Amino acid sequence: MAEEKKEQEQMQHPPHLVNIYYAEKPEFDFEEMKEYLLEMDPQGPEDVEITTVDENRFVIKMDKINIQVMKSPERDEGIAKFIQQAEQFPEEFRDELANHKEIYQAVVTNVPEIGPFESQISLLKAATALCDCDGICAALPFSGIILPAKVLDEANDTVFGGAPEDCDCGEDHDHEHCDHCHDDEEGEDEDHEEYTLWDMLRMEGQPQMFLMSIAGFKNENDGADSMWMVTRGLTFCGLPDIVIRVEKQEEANMCAQLLQSAFSFQIVNRKSFTLGEKVDLDEDSYIEFSEPPQIQCPFPTFGCLLAKVMPKKPKSKIEIVRS
């Protein structure tokens, strides 16, 4: 019984973990990796140390965050089988991942000290640096997320931001050649907000594909058109996972958007939905969060809440009777 209780406690606190897949044995240049991490995000880390434990393990310390990186003893046949069925990825990428030769696993070892959200962002930074060493991709198994190395590299190099309010250049804004963004005489930039990937993740939880995924599944008693949708990865942001019942197939997109919006709302407002909470959805409905029913989810969820869309009761009208 004691062992079962210990296993249950461990499941309630899954590790902040990422697997990095390589086509060949990677060669790590710790000095280059250190410089890469230092230049990645203007907000930090201010200090990076990488120390070798043995031939298969090393530790990346970014300020106060400790991430242990270790070689996995075996290839991951499960991820190969999964990726071959993932149509959203190009066939060339799926084949390369299916034939991976080595895996390195990175784990944040001091999450309670740092906090879950900042730990996860730091883990993604380490994953980006590790993928930069000729990696195929980074996979977050508890979140159902796979990030190809190319995606990580391009996102890390992307500068996010909009044009000044008085700029009418449209969606394809070219900041470098935009007259609205530069002083005519001095050629200096006006106030033009620009953000890194890491700023966007911290402020808005965007792009969501880096932090969470949504999965659908059916139970035995579900009807032909009904199913369940659940978030994966929110626990690593310090938030509860959310499950919702999809009564009809045509409601699937709406339910997925609702889950995405619920995630964004919590990140932007720095709050977590709680049991029994009610949140206005529109003029006619609200979302109520309650205990989820006993459903057979094919993968673990953590601190899960059931989201249910409820109609608002019409306001009572008082008729004034004039005599």
Stockholm file with secondary structure:
# STOCKHOLM 1.0

chainA/1-323         MAEEKKEQEQMQHPPHLVNIYYAEKPEFDFEEMKEYLLEMDPQGPEDVEITTVDENRFVIKMDKINIQVMKSPERDEGIAKFIQQAEQFPEEFRDELANHKEIYQAVVTNVPEIGPFESQISLLKAATALCDCDGICAALPFSGIILPAKVLDEANDTVFGGAPEDCDCGEDHDHEHCDHCHDDEEGEDEDHEEYTLWDMLRMEGQPQMFLMSIAGFKNENDGADSMWMVTRGLTFCGLPDIVIRVEKQEEANMCAQLLQSAFSFQIVNRKSFTLGEKVDLDEDSYIEFSEPPQIQCPFPTFGCLLAKVMPKKPKSKIEIVRS
#=GR chainA/1-323 SS CHHHHHHHHHHHSCCCEEEEEESSCCCCCHHHHHHHHHHHCTTCCSCEEEEEEETTEEEEEETTEEEEEEECSSCCHHHHHHHHTCTTSCHHHHHHHHTCCEEEEEEESCHHHHCHHHHHHHHHHHHHHHHTTTEEEEEETTTTEEEEHHHHHHHHHCCBCCCCTTCCCCSSCCGGGCGGGBCTTTCCBCSCCCBCHHHHHHHHCCSGGGTCEEEEECCTTCCSSCEEEEEESGGGGTCCCEEEEECSGGGHHHHHHHHHHHHHHHHHHTCCCCTTCEEECSSSEEEEEECCCSCCCSSCCSSCEEEEEEECCCCCCCCCCCC
#=GC SS_cons         CHHHHHHHHHHHSCCCEEEEEESSCCCCCHHHHHHHHHHHCTTCCSCEEEEEEETTEEEEEETTEEEEEEECSSCCHHHHHHHHTCTTSCHHHHHHHHTCCEEEEEEESCHHHHCHHHHHHHHHHHHHHHHTTTEEEEEETTTTEEEEHHHHHHHHHCCBCCCCTTCCCCSSCCGGGCGGGBCTTTCCBCSCCCBCHHHHHHHHCCSGGGTCEEEEECCTTCCSSCEEEEEESGGGGTCCCEEEEECSGGGHHHHHHHHHHHHHHHHHHTCCCCTTCEEECSSSEEEEEECCCSCCCSSCCSSCEEEEEEECCCCCCCCCCCC
//
